[in-house]
Amino acid sequence: MSAAPLALPAANEAAFARRWAAGVRGLQRTADGRRLKVVFPGVPGGGSGPDFRDAMVDIGGDLLRGEIELHLRASGWRAHGHQRDPAYAGVVLHVVERNDGAGLSTNHESGRSIALLVLPPEPGQAPFPPPFIPPCALRTAQGLDAGPILGRLGLRRLRTKAARLRPLAERIGEGPALYAVLLEYVASPANRPAFAQLAARLPLTALIDRCGGAPDHGRVVAAELRGAAAALSLGRAGSRPMADPRRRLEAAAALLARLWPAGSAPVWPLALAAGADLLGALTVPGAGRSLAIELAANAVLPCALASAAWSEAAVEAAFASLPSPGAYGLLKPLGGWLSEGGQKPFSGAQRLQGGLLLHTEYCARGACGRCPMSE
Ligand code: SF4
């Protein structure tokens, strides 16, 4: 009889985060005993703020959407001062490998009690990066062109986003759905849940009603957005100047005033009609071209596909022509392996999105030998 595999703790928080990103299956229980199901683990939060954003978890029958923070030990929350940091007020679940305290939940000084999930190390957990040269590096060195595979995976990611947005577009209409998702993605990762709440507090129809065709439309839009955002908890700690929530709010106002000018109806904007200059329409003062590309890839094109505002062919053509918004640190190892043959694997937004899917669904799950790059 062979010995059972050792349950080793994750080497560091990065490994623990990869385990979370790969998905936690089945029914779990929070430390205080409530049933928990992970609907969507979220997307990595980037440099500052909580580890994952836009996650969805079902806790005791309540569907919660927000941020996830991970630590190897539950005491990491206080050790890092998160209880005082407004950037962590939107955390809906604190995930730890070990609960080294007496508490059954995690507290924030805003008064919120955050559910705590203990995920002990799994036996035989697959490591990433793999402790060997992965098949994708060998295959690209032998001449495999990774680009078309990444492009196909990028399209799959776009379709998945569109499928998630479809119920919203059907319920509130294509214009209001686009408005909501644009507002969410104009925020820095740490503030996306708050900006999503902003869209719920000030829906597009209400904004248009309040502007009422005023000649200083742009200023009225900015004032309405600031007013609606006043009661929200927006994270500022550690934000780069470009990610400052006030700056993003001004950029959002400029963008919304351009897309829905004075006197327009709450419908799909003319400036974003199929075939229009997408990046020209989405680039506004205070937000650079990278943000315009992110908005196109994560908000406009998925929403255009979900609502049938554009034909599928028009969405695919626009996606294929979108430039890359820049490198993601998360994809650095994968980018290195896929460059073995001298290629530039993430040469456009579609391929970069494909890289994100490849990383999440295969690399981070230790699926070398079974992934589309090694088939
Ligand atoms: S899962 Fe595939 S793409 Fe990812 S490292 Fe392994 S072989 Fe490369």
Boltz pocket constraint, residues with backbone or C-beta under 6 A from the ligand:
constraints:
  - pocket:
      binder: B
      contacts: [[A, 134], [A, 135], [A, 136], [A, 137], [A, 337], [A, 358], [A, 362], [A, 363], [A, 364], [A, 366], [A, 367], [A, 368], [A, 369], [A, 371], [A, 372], [A, 373], [A, 374]]
      max_distance: 6.0
